[in-house]
């Protein structure tokens, strides 16, 4: 659902840019509370993984494809504030290096694909956690529903922005119906991918999943007709926290394989937004705009000068994963250091 230049007019694009910048600024402050010794090493990996999986367009209808947005995945794995930052990093790398998503529309994309998906998924996930069993299955089920709903919510948000600042005069009702119709289908794919990924991490290291904290509910005893918390049993001292190194390495290898190899087999059909834009005439003025980084050596997810399509796309994917991982990890460790410095100052 990467919005290109020319879909939204300049004033609304600028307003969306301000809103996105504000959301990132607020998220930077909120992420200081989330980026502990477990989350910080994984946040850059989550961004790189989302980048890789977004290269895997899957068919959803005749002549239409979809791909992971990633907001729900990031929110559940590393928390909502850090999740917004993860998606922002991915979108920035895609726009600057790969000419994917307009640079003037970067604020729109961060708002629609990052902020909306993360906020909707996080709120719904938290609500479902209150009513579902406090088990791994309950977390996975909540993840599935949250991811499913986040995608059409993002489509509705784009339609609202387009209703205010669209560059062509098209019936908004038809656009909304078309966007929701195709993105509900994409949402099913998003939900499956997100639930499988979260479930895989839960199976090996549930302590690394931000949304799975407090899985085990306290034991209840009935005393005089009332339920009370049972006194905790004496247990030996907790072992030292395990390093997330193995999960990190496994995640990096998986992301590289997905972007470098599996992406070659992704659907070549236009994604949901592209299809709706072509059918409804939203893209009528988009051809007037040339992407600012159209001359990038990695534009359109290929390496300039490499003749083999398979090799070119694979190399571009590997480079994208590597750069996203490096930029994301550097940014998140910087935020983590600021948190550590603030805690040290508070103790002094």
Steps between C-alpha positions, in 0.01 A plus 500: 500500500790734434348831389701655213548867422204658324214328681470762776540875449785699650317666795353174629830317440675767705241472776541124504876549517461718809267244659742218422796696638305566820410131528864401457611756759245374753596141421866576562412607853266207557750250360743582781272304733476204262860464388636297788784251481274250323312722257785726385699227318186377323347828385738542207439136407124557497545792259724291273257207512204724409704639209570147377144376530363809325684381190282188494182603322238226515196468269167595658265532202507491122783728392557638851759429767578612852790508740558526871465848651666390821350740753329229703807277491725778627254609769465150644869409482667821623220729622290774338744791535793301364266349241424841349874567476564161335249568222629856457853367448376246244304762304791743504741239364251394233436856385863617498675189369238316295269779374209315659244748632528870418729719706241778506256231616732365769292664771184347355661157489633518856160617623300240309733198507677570827298701748150378410591132476702503822242694703201297378681169543635590844166617639313200363771260616492645852122477511501138386768408752256602773239245393701219340686235702835620630682235300716488190193399301317805631785728397513346154123533454508864610787561260308347210192718554701817563704452182190421295317817607805728471519465121148619403538769769808621313305491172222707656757751628644540151152553358433771758823678410417466133153646559668811642798536269460274198630635171217357290124531528370148556204371703637443851229245578621277218861545607418404858302194393776384267778566751325320783400207279849418382675586827279271705641220284852633545429520872444125510846445357642755744331321789636159399857627456491700822349223710746242366797729570389591851412135568848391389668743739260402780595136452870560563528824699165631630691740724607693188143576389393835642131418467538170686621645828308363797378190318441297814209621710540474883349194663163575661361339816144525628498621861165559672332513163743752348784448255837619624852472362688202636830567672786432256692184562861530598715450196874496451668815383422582141775418255682778321308630195581311184658689216277561195802431277364175352163657421676801348721287277209282395291807419775660293558181301126463439469861383795462262358181351155655456632818338785342308337180373129464569419853376574388143185290511275777633189598304562758229139621504433855622428529870164606641558874485650486151206296373239728654687808378502371142135391511366817660728755330686604815831476317401738218761760600761270648684469167579871516729436795839335471623343820782700656715188529400340170869499403602306810714195414245295698182651355213254450679240713774418254872569481593715203748329272405145599331339201356193671159589643528230766845613611416870476187470711667270750796731549269799541302312764812400692633855488164634616488261795858588595452876480166491684651281770798733541300823503229360725741340744707818521195716563354269763826462687532878504156524660596223742816686602296813569275294727801354681652847539172636638476212750859556611436870545185431702693269737773760546 
